Amino acid sequence: MMQFITSPLLYIYYLAIALSLIHTVFHFTKLKDSTLDSVVILISLLLYIFIASLAIVIFINAGFIFSFTYLIEYLIIITVIFYVPFFSVKNQKNKKLKKYTVGLTLIPFIIIIVVLHFTYAGNKIYKASKYCNAPIEIEKIVCNYENGKYTGQLKAFSRHGNGTYEWNSGRVYVGQWKNNLMHGSGTMTQGEKILKGQWKKHKFVQ
């Protein structure tokens, strides 16, 4: 999912991971439980909350695809970005920070979810896409990639459903897609050569 969102949002994702790792390093140095450590934990926790909120808004408005790649990504978000800062706050010697852990998590989470929901509700979710434009019609989402253009249905920012891909080389595929792969009934045209039939995971089968 993260590979399909715009660069500014992606940088927030990377920054959250980096801060979590910095805190882990602090844990083995004299900076453990220092003011700097508390600041790093707090910022990484807030960044995680933003990312988690964005993920939920994307699931609601763009849909969800279960795949091994996405599963690994979600585990990284939960463990590296959330688990480390949240439980680090709980284990901090800073009593004030420790006392308000739940509040520091839930209140920003609710506020950010509401803001992001109104910002990216419905088709506006594709404003967050790196390649696609916010469509007027959900059946005709246009995505421009380095090697060509896709027009059709998406799910979780992936080509999913019916759509047309026009490669820069002149090759054209019209048909069904599943998780970014040609899958189902479809027709591939390149010059005078036409392949029409069933496709499975990007390969013509019959």
C-alpha positions in Angstrom: 0.0 0.0 0.0 2.7 2.5 1.0 4.4 2.2 -2.4 1.4 3.6 -4.1 0.9 6.8 -1.9 2.4 10.2 -2.6 5.9 11.0 -1.5 5.1 13.4 1.4 3.0 10.7 3.1 5.6 8.1 2.3 8.3 10.3 4.0 6.2 10.4 7.2 6.1 6.6 7.1 9.9 6.4 6.8 10.4 9.0 9.5 8.3 7.0 11.9 10.3 3.9 11.3 13.6 5.8 11.7 12.6 7.4 15.0 11.5 4.0 16.4 14.9 2.6 15.5 16.7 5.6 17.0 14.8 5.0 20.3 15.9 1.4 20.1 19.5 2.5 19.9 19.0 4.9 22.8 17.8 2.0 24.9 21.4 0.7 24.9 23.1 4.0 25.6 23.1 6.7 28.4 20.3 8.5 26.5 17.8 5.9 27.7 14.9 7.6 29.6 16.5 11.0 28.8 14.4 14.0 27.7 15.6 13.5 24.1 14.5 9.9 24.3 11.0 10.9 25.5 10.7 13.5 22.6 11.7 10.8 20.1 9.2 8.4 21.5 6.4 10.9 21.6 7.0 12.1 18.0 7.2 8.5 16.7 4.0 7.6 18.5 2.2 10.6 16.9 3.5 9.7 13.5 2.3 6.2 13.9 -1.1 7.5 14.9 -1.2 9.5 11.6 -0.1 6.4 9.6 -2.6 4.1 11.3 -5.4 6.7 10.7 -4.4 7.0 7.1 -4.4 3.2 6.7 -7.9 3.0 8.1 -9.2 5.8 5.9 -7.6 4.1 2.9 -9.3 0.8 3.8 -12.7 2.5 4.1 -12.5 4.5 0.9 -10.2 2.6 -1.4 -10.8 -1.0 -0.2 -8.6 -3.7 1.1 -6.8 -6.5 -0.6 -5.4 -9.4 1.4 -1.9 -10.4 0.2 1.3 -11.5 1.7 3.1 -8.3 0.8 0.4 -6.2 2.5 0.4 -8.5 5.5 4.1 -7.9 6.1 3.6 -4.2 5.7 0.8 -4.1 8.4 3.0 -6.2 10.7 5.8 -3.7 10.3 3.4 -0.8 11.2 2.1 -2.6 14.3 5.5 -3.8 15.6 8.1 -1.3 14.6 6.1 1.9 14.5 3.4 1.2 17.2 4.6 -1.4 19.6 8.1 0.2 20.2 6.9 3.8 20.9 3.7 2.8 22.8 5.3 0.4 25.2 8.4 2.5 25.4 6.2 5.3 26.8 4.6 2.9 29.2 8.1 1.9 30.5 9.4 5.4 30.7 10.6 6.9 34.0 9.0 10.1 33.0 5.8 9.8 35.1 3.8 12.5 33.2 4.5 10.9 29.9 3.7 7.5 31.2 0.5 8.7 32.9 -1.0 10.2 29.8 0.0 7.4 27.3 -3.6 6.4 26.5 -4.7 10.0 26.1 -1.7 10.8 23.9 -2.8 7.9 21.7 -6.5 8.0 21.6 -7.2 11.8 21.3 -4.9 12.5 18.4 -6.1 9.2 16.8 -9.7 10.3 16.8 -8.9 13.9 15.6 -6.6 12.7 12.8 -9.1 10.0 11.6 -11.9 12.7 11.4 -9.7 15.2 9.5 -8.3 12.5 7.1 -11.8 11.1 6.5 -13.2 14.4 5.4 -10.0 15.1 3.3 -10.0 11.8 1.5 -13.6 10.7 1.6 -14.9 8.7 -1.4 -13.1 9.2 -4.7 -11.0 11.9 -3.0 -8.9 9.1 -1.6 -7.0 9.1 -4.9 -5.5 12.5 -4.0 -3.2 10.4 -1.8 -2.2 8.2 -4.8 1.2 8.5 -6.3 0.0 7.6 -9.8 -3.7 8.1 -10.0 -6.0 11.1 -10.3 -9.2 11.6 -8.2 -11.9 10.4 -10.6 -15.3 11.8 -11.4 -16.5 8.2 -12.1 -15.2 5.4 -9.9 -15.2 3.0 -13.0 -12.8 5.2 -14.9 -9.9 5.9 -12.6 -6.8 7.1 -14.7 -3.3 6.2 -13.5 -0.2 7.2 -15.2 2.9 5.0 -14.7 6.4 5.2 -16.1 5.7 2.5 -18.7 2.1 3.4 -19.6 -1.4 4.4 -18.6 -4.2 2.5 -16.9 -7.9 3.4 -17.0 -10.4 1.3 -15.0 -11.2 0.0 -11.5 -8.9 0.0 -8.5 -8.9 -1.5 -5.1 -6.5 -0.5 -2.4 -4.6 1.5 -5.1 -4.0 -1.7 -7.1 -5.4 -2.5 -10.5 -8.4 -4.7 -9.5 -11.5 -5.4 -11.6 -12.0 -4.3 -15.2 -9.6 -2.0 -16.9 -7.4 -1.1 -19.8 -3.6 -0.8 -19.7 -1.9 1.1 -22.6 1.9 0.6 -22.6 4.2 3.2 -24.1 5.3 0.5 -26.6 1.9 0.3 -28.1 0.8 -2.9 -26.4 -2.8 -2.8 -25.0 -4.6 -5.0 -22.6 -8.4 -4.8 -22.0 -9.9 -7.0 -19.5 -9.9 -8.2 -15.9 -7.3 -7.5 -13.2 -6.6 -8.9 -9.8 -4.1 -7.3 -7.3 -2.2 -5.4 -10.1 -2.0 -8.5 -12.3 -3.9 -9.5 -15.5 -6.2 -12.2 -14.2 -9.4 -13.4 -15.8 -10.9 -12.7 -19.2 -9.0 -10.3 -21.3 -7.5 -9.3 -24.7 -3.9 -8.3 -25.4 -3.2 -6.5 -28.6 0.2 -5.6 -30.1 0.2 -4.6 -33.7 -1.5 -7.4 -35.6 -1.0 -9.9 -32.8 -4.1 -10.5 -30.6 -4.3 -12.8 -27.6 -7.9 -13.2 -26.4 -8.9 -15.5 -23.6 -8.1 -16.3 -20.0 -5.2 -14.9 -18.1 -3.8 -16.0 -14.7 -1.3 -13.9 -12.7 -0.1 -11.9 -15.7 0.2 -15.0 -18.0 -2.0 -16.0 -20.9 -3.3 -19.6 -20.2 -5.9 -20.2 -23.0 
